Amino acid sequence: MALKNYKKALDIRLRLLAERHPIVADTYNNMGTSFYGKGRYCIALVLFTRALKIRILIFGEENPFVADSYNNKGKCLKALGRDAEADECLKKAFLIARVFPKTAMCQRILDENQDMK
């Protein structure tokens, strides 16, 4: 049910806002999280990658939302057994999160990736 609602929301947001909008990126990210939670990692990876590309275009590399996207993509790659790519994404997430440690999103990333210190 949630995925159906996300798909409907994405269709509307793409019509009204276009692809390069933070709300569209959030929708891709949320859909990716849903697919990830269902163990559908390949689909989740595509959605996390779309969210990441949009967020980098909008915010640049050093932003908490970009860190979140790298972290989500890294966890997904790890679940797919693509450890080298996963570690690269997780390291990027960690380094960006260190710049914004007071945001809840970045604090979560720092907590999840403590072994990278």
C-alpha positions in Angstrom: 0.0 0.0 0.0 2.8 2.5 0.9 4.6 1.8 -2.4 1.4 2.4 -4.3 0.9 5.7 -2.6 4.6 6.7 -3.1 4.2 5.9 -6.8 1.1 8.0 -7.1 2.8 10.9 -5.2 5.9 10.6 -7.5 3.7 10.8 -10.6 2.0 14.0 -9.3 5.3 15.6 -8.1 7.0 14.9 -11.4 4.2 16.6 -13.3 4.1 19.6 -11.0 7.7 20.0 -9.9 9.9 18.3 -12.5 12.7 15.8 -11.8 15.2 18.1 -10.2 13.3 19.1 -7.1 14.1 18.2 -3.4 10.6 16.7 -2.9 11.0 14.4 -5.8 14.4 13.3 -4.4 12.7 12.7 -1.1 10.1 10.6 -2.8 12.7 8.5 -4.6 14.5 8.1 -1.3 11.4 7.0 0.6 10.5 4.5 -2.1 14.0 3.2 -2.0 13.6 2.7 1.8 10.4 0.8 1.3 11.9 -1.5 -1.3 15.1 -2.0 0.9 12.9 -2.9 3.8 11.2 -5.6 1.6 14.6 -7.0 0.6 14.3 -5.7 -3.0 17.8 -4.3 -3.1 18.2 -3.9 -6.8 15.1 -1.6 -7.1 16.1 0.2 -3.9 19.5 0.9 -5.4 18.1 2.5 -8.5 15.9 4.7 -6.4 18.6 5.7 -3.9 20.9 6.5 -6.9 18.2 8.8 -8.4 17.7 10.6 -5.1 21.5 11.0 -4.7 22.0 12.4 -8.2 19.2 15.0 -7.7 20.4 15.9 -4.2 23.9 16.5 -5.5 22.6 18.7 -8.3 20.5 20.8 -5.9 22.7 20.9 -2.8 26.2 20.1 -3.9 28.3 17.4 -2.3 28.5 18.6 1.3 24.9 18.5 2.6 23.2 16.3 5.1 20.7 15.1 2.5 23.5 14.0 0.3 25.1 12.2 3.2 21.8 10.4 3.8 21.6 9.3 0.2 25.2 8.1 0.2 24.5 6.2 3.4 21.3 4.6 2.0 23.1 3.6 -1.3 26.0 2.2 0.7 23.8 0.0 2.9 22.0 -1.2 -0.2 25.2 -2.0 -2.0 26.4 -3.9 1.1 23.2 -5.9 1.1 23.9 -6.8 -2.5 27.5 -8.0 -1.6 29.1 -5.1 -3.5 31.4 -4.3 -0.6 34.0 -2.1 -2.3 31.3 0.2 -3.8 29.4 0.1 -0.5 32.5 1.2 1.5 33.1 4.1 -0.8 29.6 5.4 -0.4 29.5 4.8 3.3 32.9 6.7 3.7 31.5 9.6 1.7 28.4 9.7 3.9 30.6 9.6 7.0 32.9 12.4 5.9 30.0 14.6 5.0 28.2 13.8 8.2 31.2 14.9 10.2 30.7 18.4 8.8 27.1 18.5 10.1 27.2 16.5 13.4 24.4 18.4 15.1 21.8 17.4 12.5 19.8 14.3 13.5 20.3 12.7 10.1 24.1 13.1 10.3 24.3 12.0 13.9 22.5 8.8 12.8 25.0 8.3 10.0 27.9 8.8 12.4 26.5 6.4 14.9 25.9 3.7 12.2 29.4 4.0 10.8 31.5 4.4 14.0 34.1 2.0 12.7 35.2 4.6 10.1 36.6 7.0 12.7 
